[in-house]
Amino acid sequence: MPGAAVAVVHGGETVLAEGFGVRNTSTGEEVNPDTVFPMASVSKPVSTTVVAAETAGGEVGWSTPVREYLPWFALSDPQVSEQVTVGDLFAHRSGLPDHAGDDLEDLGYERPAILHGLRHLPLEEFRTSYAYTNFGLTAGAEAVAQSADMPWAELARERIFDPLGMADTSYTYDELTERSNRAVGHVRSPTPRRVRPMTSPWRGPRPIPRATRTPRPPRAV
């Protein structure tokens, strides 16, 4: 990213809200305090907070087996399929290989097909190995959303974003693309010290808040 929007909140008051750099090197459009950004893997602790808030109701917990709410979910080991929990997937200890499923997304497969495809991947040792997986976390989040009987984006809005007054934060990619004042991802070009806009949509872990703006002072929850 060749730009950033920065906010400093002190004592419940915003003392600084300013944009730096540009949101697109091709257009030269400047970042301002209202520019929205894709959050990429920063979304993982946000997603974890959504799940933690939902577990307070007692319907679902970190030790809840994923199959309790996603009976179709499977990994290549039937025993692991039965035992793997929401917490296992959020902790990246299910045994799935590093970035499992990302290659299918690159080829254009949709989320349901990718999650079903995880059952064909070899597993490392269950709960004693670690490998960073976007779609493993997605499966855990989908199980939690099913337990709440609502889509993940709606659950996150109800549990976190609305109570905190985060009206410009969303897990919906379409909401990002609808905004004209948004930053785009960039990649390094062969020219030294230069970057260029990405030609494909921003890639990041799922679920993910696709747009966020400089925060206002949060309201009491």
C-alpha positions as a Markdown table, in Angstrom:
| # | Residue | x | y | z |
|---|---|---|---|---|
| 1 | Met | 0.0 | 0.0 | 0.0 |
| 2 | Pro | 1.5 | 3.4 | -1.0 |
| 3 | Gly | -0.6 | 5.2 | 1.5 |
| 4 | Ala | -2.3 | 5.0 | 4.9 |
| 5 | Ala | -5.1 | 6.7 | 6.9 |
| 6 | Val | -4.0 | 7.3 | 10.5 |
| 7 | Ala | -6.2 | 8.1 | 13.5 |
| 8 | Val | -5.2 | 8.8 | 17.1 |
| 9 | Val | -7.9 | 8.6 | 19.8 |
| 10 | His | -7.2 | 9.8 | 23.3 |
| 11 | Gly | -9.6 | 10.1 | 26.1 |
| 12 | Gly | -12.5 | 9.3 | 23.8 |
| 13 | Glu | -11.7 | 12.1 | 21.4 |
| 14 | Thr | -10.1 | 11.9 | 18.0 |
| 15 | Val | -7.0 | 14.1 | 18.2 |
| 16 | Leu | -5.6 | 13.2 | 14.8 |
| 17 | Ala | -7.3 | 11.9 | 11.6 |
| 18 | Glu | -5.2 | 12.3 | 8.5 |
| 19 | Gly | -4.3 | 10.6 | 5.2 |
| 20 | Phe | -0.9 | 10.0 | 3.8 |
| 21 | Gly | 0.3 | 9.0 | 0.4 |
| 22 | Val | -2.0 | 7.8 | -2.5 |
| 23 | Arg | -4.6 | 5.1 | -2.8 |
| 24 | Asn | -3.7 | 4.3 | -6.4 |
| 25 | Thr | -0.4 | 5.1 | -8.0 |
| 26 | Ser | -2.0 | 5.1 | -11.5 |
| 27 | Thr | -4.4 | 7.9 | -10.7 |
| 28 | Gly | -2.5 | 9.7 | -8.0 |
| 29 | Glu | -5.6 | 10.0 | -5.9 |
| 30 | Glu | -4.7 | 10.9 | -2.3 |
| 31 | Val | -5.6 | 9.0 | 0.8 |
| 32 | Asn | -7.8 | 11.0 | 3.3 |
| 33 | Pro | -9.3 | 10.1 | 6.7 |
| 34 | Asp | -12.3 | 8.5 | 5.0 |
| 35 | Thr | -10.4 | 6.2 | 2.6 |
| 36 | Val | -11.3 | 2.6 | 3.1 |
| 37 | Phe | -8.8 | -0.2 | 3.0 |
| 38 | Pro | -8.8 | -4.0 | 2.7 |
| 39 | Met | -7.6 | -5.5 | 6.0 |
| 40 | Ala | -6.1 | -8.8 | 4.8 |
| 41 | Ser | -4.9 | -10.9 | 7.7 |
| 42 | Val | -5.5 | -8.2 | 10.2 |
| 43 | Ser | -9.1 | -9.5 | 10.0 |
| 44 | Lys | -8.1 | -12.7 | 11.8 |
| 45 | Pro | -8.0 | -11.1 | 15.3 |
| 46 | Val | -11.2 | -9.2 | 14.4 |
| 47 | Ser | -12.8 | -12.6 | 13.4 |
| 48 | Thr | -11.6 | -14.1 | 16.7 |
| 49 | Thr | -13.3 | -11.2 | 18.6 |
| 50 | Val | -16.6 | -11.9 | 16.8 |
| 51 | Val | -16.4 | -15.6 | 17.8 |
| 52 | Ala | -15.4 | -14.7 | 21.4 |
| 53 | Ala | -18.5 | -12.4 | 21.6 |
| 54 | Glu | -20.7 | -15.1 | 20.3 |
| 55 | Thr | -19.4 | -17.8 | 22.7 |
| 56 | Ala | -20.6 | -15.6 | 25.6 |
| 57 | Gly | -24.1 | -16.7 | 24.7 |
| 58 | Gly | -23.2 | -20.3 | 25.4 |
| 59 | Glu | -24.6 | -21.7 | 22.2 |
| 60 | Val | -21.2 | -22.3 | 20.7 |
| 61 | Gly | -17.7 | -22.4 | 22.1 |
| 62 | Trp | -14.0 | -22.8 | 21.1 |
| 63 | Ser | -14.3 | -26.5 | 21.9 |
| 64 | Thr | -17.5 | -27.0 | 19.7 |
| 65 | Pro | -16.9 | -29.6 | 17.0 |
| 66 | Val | -17.2 | -28.0 | 13.6 |
| 67 | Arg | -19.4 | -30.8 | 12.4 |
| 68 | Glu | -22.0 | -30.0 | 15.0 |
| 69 | Tyr | -23.1 | -27.1 | 12.8 |
| 70 | Leu | -21.5 | -28.1 | 9.4 |
| 71 | Pro | -22.3 | -31.8 | 9.2 |
| 72 | Trp | -20.9 | -31.9 | 5.6 |
| 73 | Phe | -17.4 | -30.7 | 6.7 |
| 74 | Ala | -14.7 | -33.3 | 6.4 |
| 75 | Leu | -10.9 | -33.6 | 6.3 |
| 76 | Ser | -8.9 | -36.5 | 4.9 |
| 77 | Asp | -8.9 | -38.3 | 8.3 |
| 78 | Pro | -12.4 | -39.4 | 9.5 |
| 79 | Gln | -11.4 | -39.2 | 13.1 |
| 80 | Val | -10.0 | -35.7 | 12.8 |
| 81 | Ser | -13.2 | -34.7 | 10.9 |
| 82 | Glu | -15.3 | -35.7 | 13.9 |
| 83 | Gln | -13.0 | -34.1 | 16.5 |
| 84 | Val | -11.8 | -30.8 | 14.9 |
| 85 | Thr | -13.2 | -27.8 | 16.7 |
| 86 | Val | -13.8 | -24.1 | 16.1 |
| 87 | Gly | -10.7 | -23.5 | 18.3 |
| 88 | Asp | -8.5 | -25.9 | 16.4 |
| 89 | Leu | -9.2 | -24.2 | 13.1 |
| 90 | Phe | -8.7 | -20.7 | 14.5 |
| 91 | Ala | -5.4 | -21.8 | 16.1 |
| 92 | His | -4.2 | -23.4 | 12.8 |
| 93 | Arg | -3.7 | -26.8 | 14.5 |
| 94 | Ser | -6.1 | -28.9 | 12.4 |
| 95 | Gly | -3.3 | -30.5 | 10.4 |
| 96 | Leu | -4.2 | -28.9 | 7.2 |
| 97 | Pro | -1.2 | -27.8 | 5.0 |
| 98 | Asp | 0.0 | -24.3 | 4.8 |
| 99 | His | -2.5 | -22.0 | 3.0 |
| 100 | Ala | -4.7 | -24.9 | 2.2 |
| 101 | Gly | -7.3 | -24.0 | -0.5 |
| 102 | Asp | -5.7 | -20.8 | -1.6 |
| 103 | Asp | -4.6 | -22.3 | -4.9 |
| 104 | Leu | -8.2 | -23.2 | -5.7 |
| 105 | Glu | -9.3 | -19.7 | -5.0 |
| 106 | Asp | -6.6 | -18.4 | -7.4 |
| 107 | Leu | -8.2 | -20.7 | -10.1 |
| 108 | Gly | -11.6 | -19.1 | -9.5 |
| 109 | Tyr | -13.4 | -21.6 | -7.3 |
| 110 | Glu | -16.0 | -20.3 | -4.9 |
| 111 | Arg | -15.9 | -20.7 | -1.1 |
| 112 | Pro | -18.3 | -23.8 | -0.9 |
| 113 | Ala | -16.2 | -25.8 | -3.4 |
| 114 | Ile | -13.0 | -24.8 | -1.7 |
| 115 | Leu | -14.2 | -25.9 | 1.8 |
| 116 | His | -15.5 | -29.2 | 0.4 |
| 117 | Gly | -12.1 | -29.7 | -1.3 |
| 118 | Leu | -10.2 | -29.5 | 2.0 |
| 119 | Arg | -11.1 | -33.2 | 2.5 |
| 120 | His | -8.7 | -34.2 | -0.3 |
| 121 | Leu | -5.6 | -32.7 | 1.3 |
| 122 | Pro | -3.1 | -34.7 | 3.4 |
| 123 | Leu | -2.9 | -33.8 | 7.0 |
| 124 | Glu | 0.0 | -33.3 | 9.4 |
| 125 | Glu | -0.4 | -34.4 | 13.1 |
| 126 | Phe | -3.6 | -33.2 | 14.6 |
| 127 | Arg | -3.2 | -30.5 | 17.3 |
| 128 | Thr | 0.6 | -31.0 | 17.5 |
| 129 | Ser | 1.4 | -29.3 | 14.2 |
| 130 | Tyr | 0.9 | -25.7 | 13.0 |
| 131 | Ala | 0.2 | -24.4 | 9.5 |
| 132 | Tyr | -1.3 | -21.1 | 8.6 |
| 133 | Thr | -4.6 | -21.7 | 6.7 |
| 134 | Asn | -7.1 | -19.1 | 5.5 |
| 135 | Phe | -9.9 | -21.5 | 4.7 |
| 136 | Gly | -9.5 | -23.6 | 7.8 |
| 137 | Leu | -10.3 | -20.4 | 9.8 |
| 138 | Thr | -13.2 | -19.8 | 7.3 |
| 139 | Ala | -14.7 | -23.2 | 8.1 |
| 140 | Gly | -14.6 | -22.4 | 11.8 |
| 141 | Ala | -16.2 | -19.0 | 11.3 |
| 142 | Glu | -18.9 | -20.6 | 9.1 |
| 143 | Ala | -19.7 | -23.0 | 11.9 |
| 144 | Val | -20.2 | -20.2 | 14.3 |
| 145 | Ala | -22.4 | -18.3 | 11.9 |
| 146 | Gln | -24.5 | -21.4 | 11.4 |
| 147 | Ser | -24.9 | -21.7 | 15.2 |
| 148 | Ala | -26.2 | -18.1 | 15.2 |
| 149 | Asp | -28.5 | -18.8 | 12.2 |
| 150 | Met | -27.2 | -15.8 | 10.3 |
| 151 | Pro | -24.5 | -15.0 | 7.7 |
| 152 | Trp | -21.1 | -14.3 | 9.0 |
| 153 | Ala | -21.1 | -10.7 | 7.7 |
| 154 | Glu | -24.3 | -10.0 | 9.5 |
| 155 | Leu | -23.1 | -11.7 | 12.7 |
| 156 | Ala | -19.9 | -9.6 | 12.8 |
| 157 | Arg | -21.9 | -6.4 | 12.2 |
| 158 | Glu | -24.4 | -7.3 | 15.0 |
| 159 | Arg | -21.7 | -8.4 | 17.6 |
| 160 | Ile | -18.9 | -6.0 | 16.9 |
| 161 | Phe | -19.3 | -3.3 | 14.3 |
| 162 | Asp | -22.6 | -1.8 | 15.2 |
| 163 | Pro | -22.1 | -1.7 | 19.0 |
| 164 | Leu | -18.7 | 0.1 | 18.4 |
| 165 | Gly | -20.2 | 2.5 | 15.8 |
| 166 | Met | -18.0 | 1.1 | 13.0 |
| 167 | Ala | -20.4 | 2.0 | 10.3 |
| 168 | Asp | -17.8 | 1.8 | 7.5 |
| 169 | Thr | -16.4 | -1.6 | 8.3 |
| 170 | Ser | -17.7 | -4.7 | 6.6 |
| 171 | Tyr | -16.9 | -8.3 | 5.7 |
| 172 | Thr | -18.5 | -7.9 | 2.3 |
| 173 | Tyr | -16.3 | -7.4 | -0.7 |
| 174 | Asp | -19.0 | -5.8 | -2.7 |
| 175 | Glu | -19.2 | -3.0 | -0.1 |
| 176 | Leu | -15.6 | -2.2 | -0.8 |
| 177 | Thr | -15.9 | -2.2 | -4.6 |
| 178 | Glu | -18.9 | 0.1 | -4.4 |
| 179 | Arg | -16.9 | 2.8 | -2.7 |
| 180 | Ser | -15.0 | 5.3 | -4.9 |
| 181 | Asn | -12.7 | 6.4 | -2.0 |
| 182 | Arg | -10.9 | 3.1 | -1.6 |
| 183 | Ala | -7.3 | 2.0 | -1.6 |
| 184 | Val | -6.2 | -0.7 | -4.0 |
| 185 | Gly | -3.5 | -3.3 | -3.5 |
| 186 | His | -0.2 | -2.9 | -5.2 |
| 187 | Val | 2.7 | -5.1 | -6.2 |
| 188 | Arg | 6.3 | -4.4 | -6.9 |
| 189 | Ser | 7.2 | -3.7 | -10.5 |
| 190 | Pro | 10.6 | -4.6 | -12.1 |
| 191 | Thr | 11.5 | -1.0 | -11.9 |
| 192 | Pro | 13.4 | -0.5 | -8.5 |
| 193 | Arg | 11.5 | 1.3 | -5.8 |
| 194 | Arg | 8.2 | 1.4 | -7.8 |
| 195 | Val | 4.9 | -0.3 | -7.2 |
| 196 | Arg | 1.9 | -0.7 | -9.5 |
| 197 | Pro | -1.8 | -1.4 | -8.8 |
| 198 | Met | -2.8 | -5.1 | -8.7 |
| 199 | Thr | -4.8 | -6.2 | -11.8 |
| 200 | Ser | -6.7 | -8.8 | -9.8 |
| 201 | Pro | -9.0 | -8.4 | -6.7 |
| 202 | Trp | -7.3 | -8.1 | -3.3 |
| 203 | Arg | -6.6 | -11.5 | -2.0 |
| 204 | Gly | -6.7 | -12.2 | 1.7 |
| 205 | Pro | -8.0 | -14.7 | 4.3 |
| 206 | Arg | -11.7 | -15.5 | 4.5 |
| 207 | Pro | -13.6 | -14.2 | 6.4 |
| 208 | Ile | -12.3 | -10.7 | 6.1 |
| 209 | Pro | -13.5 | -7.2 | 6.7 |
| 210 | Arg | -13.0 | -5.8 | 3.2 |
| 211 | Ala | -13.3 | -2.1 | 4.1 |
| 212 | Thr | -12.5 | -0.1 | 7.1 |
| 213 | Arg | -12.1 | 3.6 | 7.7 |
| 214 | Thr | -10.2 | 5.7 | 10.3 |
| 215 | Pro | -12.0 | 5.0 | 13.5 |
| 216 | Arg | -14.3 | 7.4 | 15.3 |
| 217 | Pro | -14.3 | 7.3 | 19.1 |
| 218 | Pro | -16.2 | 4.1 | 20.0 |
| 219 | Arg | -19.6 | 4.2 | 21.7 |
| 220 | Ala | -20.0 | 2.2 | 24.9 |
| 221 | Val | -21.0 | -1.4 | 24.3 |
